[in-house]
Amino acid sequence: MTVSSHLRKVVSGVADFERENLAWRLPVVVATSTLALMLICVWLDHVAYAIPLGAGALFVPVVGMHAPLPRRILTQLWTLMWIMLGTLAGGLVSSDQVLVSTLGVLLAGVFGFGCGFVGAAGTTARLLGVLTLVVFVVFMGGPDTPLGALEVAVVLGLGGLVQVVVITLARLRSEPLRTWVFVPVESSLISRLRAGWSTRNDYLRHGVRLGLAIMAATALSQALSWPHQFWIPMTVAWVSAPDNTGTATRVAARMLGTLGGIAIVAAVLGWQPVSPYGVAVLAGLGALMTIVFFPVQYGLAVVGVTVFVASLLSLLGDPLSATETYRVLETFIACVVTVAFAFVWRALPVGDVRRGQPGNDPSLVPPG
């Protein structure tokens, strides 16, 4: 592939808008329940719960979005279990600064490899791996909170469980119990991963690259000691893809989306003081944008999640004006790290006869 054709694919990927996946009804329900949880945190004066509660409420619904209700419930509960474990592991490591700067980097690499390779089991597993890695590096590197690791994991689980119940109730009218059919999975997760354990498999290569990139990003974030150091490995986790074109597309969309999200938060919160309830509403709007555009347009989804996270951090007394420059720089650094490691043990070309899993071409997987 020539440079010009590669660039055209990246530009096309960034601008791609999958209109057929655009929906409003269920995303509005999910965003409303997320907003309600944030408002309850403000009302009870427990804003420290907002980030883990919001993470569970936002992340769980994006998995299995188009699956029938019985399969969706099982998939989302499975997702909830793994992101709770990732949150707990990250929180336990963060409780000891010596542990963070030593074993933490190695554990980040192990999580990166596992969460990257699990994509060999399918698109849903790939997204689950991304979310698990994101919460692990976020809660290993911050944000500062008076909550313990177990408490954070439980609160995150509560947020996700609320959404599973809300989504189920919202879909019962169109998918009543009498129509539920439990279709068994064709093969187990272990068997699918075992089949992918080959040096020809793109996801094994992706796991190795992602593990190394996460280790480098974690070590770099600790060396810089900038505010919200988790932003660097978190961004690497979001934008890394099994193929170079997918990675380049995500990197470009991530930079543009982050800049757009920061601009929105700065415009809303920078003009005049906004009450905690107003900040919670802004976070709810960010959640709505994320859920609506997650399966439709990755760059717009990034705008939404940036608004959501920046608003929640503002609720904790961390104004965007004090850290917005750092967030842009950290996003840029993370994108550079991701691109650099994309050249390590690269994926085989699509037409290469040695390529593993020809039916699981990563270029055909929509961005998560």
Number of C-alpha atoms within 10 A of each C-alpha: 7 7 8 9 10 14 15 12 16 22 15 12 22 22 15 13 17 13 11 8 14 15 14 13 9 18 22 18 16 26 25 17 20 30 24 15 21 28 21 17 21 20 12 8 11 12 22 20 24 24 25 26 25 25 22 27 29 26 24 28 26 23 23 20 18 11 11 16 23 16 18 19 19 14 21 23 17 14 27 28 17 19 28 25 19 25 28 24 21 27 26 17 22 24 16 12 12 11 13 22 16 11 12 23 24 19 20 28 24 19 25 31 25 21 26 31 28 26 28 28 21 16 20 19 20 22 22 29 25 25 26 26 29 27 29 28 33 23 27 29 27 17 18 12 14 10 14 13 20 16 15 23 26 18 21 28 26 19 26 30 19 19 24 22 11 16 20 17 12 15 13 12 9 9 15 12 11 6 12 12 11 11 9 8 8 7 9 11 15 11 11 16 18 12 14 21 17 15 14 17 22 30 33 26 25 30 26 20 27 32 27 23 28 33 21 23 30 29 21 18 22 17 11 10 10 14 17 18 26 25 28 29 33 26 26 29 28 22 23 29 32 28 22 19 18 22 23 25 24 26 28 18 25 26 19 16 23 24 18 19 23 23 16 18 24 18 11 15 19 14 8 8 10 12 12 22 17 16 25 28 20 22 30 30 21 29 31 27 23 29 26 25 24 23 22 21 24 26 28 25 27 27 27 29 24 26 29 29 18 24 29 27 22 18 24 18 10 14 18 19 13 9 14 18 12 16 21 16 13 25 23 19 20 30 25 14 22 29 19 12 20 24 12 15 14 15 22 16 12 14 8 10 10 13 17 23 16 14 7 17 14 24 15 10 14 15 22 21
